[in-house]
Amino acid sequence: MSKLTIADEAHRRRTFAIIAHPDAGKTTLTEHILLAGGAVRAAGAVKARGDNRRARSDWMKIEKERGISVTASVMTFEHDGKMFNLLDTPGHEDFSEDTYRTLTAADCAIMVLDAAKGIEPQTLKLFEVCRLRNIPIITFINKLDREAQDPMALLDEVASRLQLDPAPIWWPAGSGTRLRGLVEVGTGRFQPYAKKIAGSTDDAEHPAALPLTDAAQYFEQGEQDEVAEAVELVEAGYPAFDRQSFLEGHLTPVLWGSALRHFGIEDLLRAIGEWAPAPKVMPARKEAPPETRNAPAPEAIEVDPGQNEVTGFVFKVQANMDPNHRDRIAMFRMASGSFKRGMKLKVQNTGKQLSVNAPIMFFASDRELAEEAYAGDVIGIPNHGVLRVGDSLSESGLVRFAGLPNFAPEILQRVRVKDPLKAKHLKKALEGLAEEGVTQLFRPEIGADFIVGAVGQLQFEVMADRLGEEYGLDVLFEPSPYAEARWVGGDKADLEDFAGKYRPQMAFDIDQNPVFLAKSSWETGYVGERFPKVTFSKTLERG
């Protein structure tokens, strides 16, 4: 039992996400942050061998086979008096929806850039999401152990493309085979880099830091003076770090290193602990219970992390993390209060009450019972279809946080199971996957086909893999006659008039919301002009 106050416990939480373009080294960085934080003795992607040579945050079979992250995962660890909640997100653009929802649970983001490639398209998209949500960003420029772009060119790219003031905390002395180490801007402290010993399976320990003026043994002739001059230029030409400007989203501290060589990682973890914000006051609405008649209008409120009532929201649902138990876990980001195992929480939009008797603290696929949790923490709530993405939970059942959006899919395909006797199992499995929020499931009003929608083709491959592995279903995906899906809204009479004329193209999503399946983008525009009183939406808020 904690002796600290609720507000003090919240204040020592750091909940952050890692965002990057695929192959920027995000998952390797995740491993080494866990290693630096003492959460593991060996980074799974580096030291382990055989079947264990996999990132600990990648637990799905397809993730292990392809070496990519396709689902968000949560890792919690305690270090230096603070509690860290690390949210690892998929880098692949086909899973951007999962990443977007995960960012709603983060108070800070670590933006990982490849030192040779700079800002790549997916990085730019994820940055824009962070900016929309006012999430402060720490920049980590990775892969210094390989040949890199000019460091100043990289900083100028951050300034020009992201409209962020870069504040370099460290400065690289070379890259690739010429990497000598890092110099701390402002202090002149030099952190030498130890090259990997040829033929060795282990990385060499990096020597202790020392003043740059005393580090001649690490440089060839003339290099030390060049580095000192470059640091002087950096100190004169770039702004010094200002935490308030960082928290307001105007400035990003820039750190450098190599995740693979565990270089610069301790400094990054220290920066997260010192600079990343603690859980913030969150806007919400206080609403009457669902069964209340003539309920008053919702009241805008602010939820303080230090208040007594336990509140929070579900940003992700994940099924079958443990195939032996056919589990279904809702990831619940706490916004306030002091949670104790066995507490009863109410779902705001349904009024259902849950006894949370087996809450889980995550370490990727490993888990342990959470006896207590505070604002900023992410706990897993096992449930059987009661909780959905976007649900708000609280002790009173009256607090509602902003819902999480569903995005219209870009690819629509039919799905059928090869064994017709398993059609009922397919329906249940598809609904389970759709409830996780990764794919959309549409059931046309006419016909027995299931239409599955996704952002990218890789999602269908993941779905086929999971249907086979987790549900024992061998499925086929086939082209559908539809190109776009739009949620429709409006007055009841207008909707009935429209649906009557386009009945063969009407469907319902998993929440029974009406959906129009268009055969082309031209058709979407055409019906929109014909029925101006009907809305055709690309997003729908869930929660």
N, C-alpha and C positions, 0 to 999 in steps of 0.2 A: 504494500500500500504506500503510495507516494505521500511524503510529508510536505511537498510543495503545494501551493495554492493552484487552483484550476488555471488561473491566468499565467502563473509562472511555468506550469507544465506546457501550456500552449506556446509560451515565449521561447522555449528551448527546442521546439520542433522546426525542422527544415524539410519542406516537401518540395521536391524539384523533379523536373523531367529532363531527359536528354533528347535533343532533336538533331537530326543530321540527314544529309543525302545518303542513300545506300552506299556502302563501302567506304564511308569516311572514317570508320573505326569506332562507331558508337558502342557496339556491344562489347568490344574489347575494352573500351574505356570504362564501361559499366563494371566489368570484371575487376579492373584494377582499382577503381574507387572502392569496391567492396574489400579488396585486399588491403588498401591503405587504411580503411576504416576498421580493420581487424575482424571483419565479418567472415572472412575465409582465410585459410592458411596458404592456399595456392589458387591463383586465378584459373578457372576451369578451362579457358580457351588457350592457356599458355603452358601451364605446368603439367596438366593431367595427360594421360595417355589412353589409347584404346577407346573403348566405348565412352569413357568419361571425358574425352577431349572435346567438350562442347561447352558453349557458354551456359552459365547457370541460369540466365534469364530466358534462354531458349529451351523450352521443354517439350514442344510438339515434335512429333516424328518428322514432319516435313521441314521444320526449322533446323533440326539436326542434320538432315540429309542435304539440304541446300545451303546451309550456313547463313540463313537470313532470318530476321525477326519478322513474324507475321501477326503477332498479337502483343498487346501491351502486357507488361508484367510489373509486379510491385515487389520491392525489396526493402526491408526495414532493418536498420542497425543503429547501435548506440556508439558514439565516439566523442571523446573530449567533452563530456558533459552534455552533449546535445543528442537528440533523437532524429535520425535522418530517414526520410521516406523517399526512396529513389524510384521514380516511375520510368521504366524503360519502354520506349515506344517503337513501333515499326517504322523503318525508314522508307520502305517501298511505297511509292505513291498510290498503289492499289489499295493500301490500307490507311489512307489519310483520314478517313472518318473515325477509325479507332484512335488515331493519334490526336485528332481534334478533341474528342471527348476526354481523353486522358489529360490533355492540357487544361481542361476546366478544373481539374483537381490539383493542379500545380500552382505553387506560389512563385516559382522561379524556374528558368530554363537554362540549361547548358547547351549552347550552340556549338557543335563540333564541325570544324572545317578541315578539309584535307589541305595541308600546306602546299601541295603541288597544284591543286585545282581551284582553291578559293571557294567563292560562293556558287553553289550549283542550284539547278531549278527547284528541287524539292526543299532545299534549305530555305530558299526565298519564300516558298509557299508557307512553310511552317513558321517562319519569322513573322509573316503577315498575321497569322492566327495569334501569335504571342502579342503582337502590337494591338490587335483588336481587343484582347483581354487584359491589356496593361500588365503583362507579365515581364518583369525585368530579366535581362539576358546577360549571362556571363559567357564570353567567347573563349573557346579552347581550340587553338590551332594545332592539329595533330600531325603525326607522321614526319616529325623533324629528322628521324633516322633515315629518311629518303631525301632525294634532291627536291628542294622546295623553290617556290617563287621568291622573288625579292620581298623581304618582310614589309618594307614600306609600301610596296604595291598592294600587298594583301590588306594592310590597314586602310589604304586609300579606297580600296574596293568596298570595305565595310562602310566607310563614311559615305561614299557616293551612292551605292546601291541600296543600303539600308537606312540611310539618313540617321545614322547613329554616330556619336563621337567616340572613336576608339581611344581607350586609355591603357596603353601597354603597361603591364605590371612587371613583366620580364621581357628581356630582349634576347633573341637567339644569336649565339656566336657560331654561325655557319649552319650547314644542314648536310644530310647524307653522310658521305665518308669524311667530310670536313667539319662535322658537328663537334664543337669543343665543349659546349655547355650553354648555360643561360645566365644572363646578368640581370640582377634586380634593379629596375629603374628607380633612381632616387637615392639608393643606398650604395650601389656599386658592388654589392655582394655577388660573388660568382659561384654558380653550382656546376661543377665539372660533370661531363658526360662520360660514362664508361662504355666503350664499344663492346659488342658481343664478341666473346672469344671464339675464334674459328674452331669448328668441330665440337663445341660445347653445347650441351642441351640446356644449360642454365644461363641466365643473364648475369653479367658481372654486377657487383654492387657499385652504385655511383659514389664517388668519393665525397667527403664532407665539404660543405660550402666554406669559402674563404674570400677575403677581399680580392677584387680583380687585380689590384696592384701587386698582390703576392702570388699570382697564378701563372707566372711565366712558364712553368714546367708543362703546362697544358697546351701551349701555343707554339706554332712555328714562328720563325723570324718575321716580325712586322705585323702579325695577326693581332696581337694583344693591343697595339696602338690603334689599329683599324677599328676594333670592337669598341674601345674606349671613346673614339671619335663618334662612332655611330650612336652610342648611348647618349652622348652630349647632344647630338642633333635631335634625338627622340625626345629628350627632356625639354628641349626648347620648342619643338614643333608640335607636340601632342599634349592634350590636356592631362593634368594630374587626375587621379581617381577621386571622385566625389560621390560618396554613398547616396546622398539625397538625389543627385542627378541620375544616378543609376536606378534608384527605386522609382523615379518618375518616368523612366524609359527614354531618357535623352542620351545616356552614355552607357557604354559597355566596357567593362574591364577585360583586357585581352591577356590570356596566359598561353604559353607554348609548351610543347613537349612531345613525347612519344608514348602512347598508351601501351604499345606492344613491348617497349623496353622499360616500362614502369618509370618513366622520366617526366618529372613535372606534376605527378599525380598528387603527391602530398600537399603541394602548394594549391592545387585546384580544390582539394577537399577542405583545406584551411579557408580558402576564399569563400566557399559555399557556407561554411559554418559561421564566418564572421560577417559576411555581407548579404547573403540571401535573406529575404524577409521572413519573419515568423508569420504564422497564420493571421490573416487580416480580417477586419470587419467585413461581413458579406451582406449585400442587399438581399432581401427576401420579402415575402408577403405573408401576412397572417390571414388565414381563410377559415370560414366556418366549416364544421364537419360536413362530409358529402351528403348525409341524410337530412341535414337541416333545411327546413322549408323557409322561404322568404328570408334567406340569409343576408346579412349586411354585406356591403361591398368589401372586397379584400383591402386590407390595410397594409401600406408599405412600411416595412420595419428594417432595422439593421441588426444583424446577429453578431454579437461580440464574442470572440473566442473564449473569453473568460467567464461568460455567463453560466449559470448553473444547469439550465436545460440542455440535454443532449440533443443536438440537431445535426443534420448532414444530408447528403444525397448520394445516389447510386450512379456512378459514371461508367460502369462496365459490368457485364454479367459474363461469366465464363463457365461453360459446362465441361465436365469430364477432365479436369486437371488431374484427377486421380482416377484412371480407368477402372480400378478395382472397386470403386464405390459409386460410380455413376453420379458423381456429385454435381451440384449446380451452385456456384458461388457468386454472390453479388458483392462487388467491390464498393465499399461505403466510405466516402471521404467525410470525416467528421468536421463540422464547422464550429461547434461549441460544446461545452459541458465536460463532465467526467463520466465516461462509460465504464460500467462494471459488468462482468460476465453474469448472465442471467437476467439482465434488465429487459423490460418490455418496451418496445418502440412501436409507434403507429405509422402506417403508410398514409400520407396526406390525402392522396387522390382517391383511395378506396376505403379508408377508415379501418382497414384490417390491422389487427394487433399481432405483433411477433414477439415471442419470448426468445431472446438471443442467448441460447444456452451454450453454443459451441462456436463462438466467434474466433476467427483465425487471423493471426499475424503472418504475413507472407514472407517467405524467402524463396522467390521464384516458385518451383514446384514443391519445395519443402515448406512445412508449416508447423505452427505450434499454437496452442490455445492462447487467446489474448485475455488476460485477467482484467486489464484496464486499458483505456485509451483516451486520448485527449484531442483537442482541435488540431488539425493537420495530419493526424494519423489516418491510415487506410486500413480498415479491417474487412475481412471476408465474412459475409453472413450466408451460411448454407440455407438454401430454401428450395422448395419444389414449385417453381412457377409463380410464386407470390410477388417477387420483386422484379422490376424491369428497369432498363436504362432510363435515367431521368427521374425516377421516383425520389421524393423527399421523405425522410423519416425524422421523427422527433418523439419526445415523451408525450407531448400533448396531442400530436397528430394535426396541429393547426398551421405549422410552418411550411411554407412552400418556397423552394429556391427556383430560379429560372430553369426552365426545361432544357434538355439537350436536343439539338436538332437531328432529324433524319434527313438525309440528302437524297434527292432523286437519283436512281442508278443510271449509269451511262451505257450499260450492256444488259439486255434482257434475253434470257434463254429459258426454253422448256426443260424440265427435268422429269425423268421417269426411271423407275427401278426395273432392272432386268428381270427379276422374279416377280410376276404379277401378284403372287400371294403375299408379298411384303408391302403392298401399297399403303396399308394403314400405318405400318412402321415408318414408311417414308414421310407421311404427313407429320407424324409426331417428331421425327428427327429434324425436318425442315423448320418446323415451328420452333423447336429448341434452338437451332442455330440463328434463326431470325430474331429471337428474343435476346440474343447476345448483342444484337445491333450491328453485326458485321455485314450481313446481307439483308436484302429486302425480299419478302415473300408475298406474292400476289395470287389470289384465287379468283379467276374470271367468273362472272355471274353465269355465263353459259359455257358448258364444257367441264371436263374433269381434270384438265391439265393444271399443273403448278407452274407459275412463272416466277423465276428467280432473278432478281436484279442485283448487280454489283457494279462497283466503280471500275474495276479492271479485271482482265482475264485471269490473273493469278489467283484472284479470290475464288473462281470456280474450281481451280486445281486444288486449292486448300480445302474447299468444301467437299469435293469428291474424295480427297484423302481422308478427311475426318468422318465422312459418312461410312467409308469402308472400315477405318480403324476403330471408331468409337461405337458405331451402330451395326456393323456387319452388313451394310447395304452396298451392293454393286450398282452404280447409277450411270445413266447416260445424260449428257447435256446436249440439247439440239437447238438449232436456231429457232427463234420465235418470230412471228410476223410483226413484232412491235419494236419500235426504235426508242420510244420515250415513255416514261410514266410520270403523271402529274396528279397530285392530290387536288381534288375539286371541292369547292366550298361555295356557299351562298344561301339564299333563302330556300326553304324546303320546296316551294312550288317551282322555282327556277331550276333547282337541281333535278327534280323529278321530270321536268320537261326535257332537260338535256339528256338525262340517263335513258329516257324512253326512246329518244332518237338514235342513241349510240350504245344501246344495250349490249351488242356483241363485243364492244371494246371496254365495257365497264368491269371493274374488279374491286376486290376489297383487300386491304392490307391486313396484317396480323391483328391490328386493333379494330378491325371492321370499319376503317375509314374508307370512303369511296375514292377510287383511283381511276383515271382515264388512261388507257393504254393507246398511245398514238403510233401510227405506222411510219411517221416521219416528223421531223421538226416543222416542216411546212404545214402538216395537218394540225399540229398543236396551235400554230399561229392562226390558221383558218378557223378552227372551232372557237378560238378565243375571240375572234372578230364577230362570229355569228352569235355567240352567247356572251355579250359583254357583262351581264350580271353574274356570271359564274366565274369564280377565280380558279386559276390553274397554277398551283404552287410547286416550286422545285424543292422546297424545304417544309418540314412539318415538325413543330416542337413537340417533344415527348416529355411528359412530366407535369 
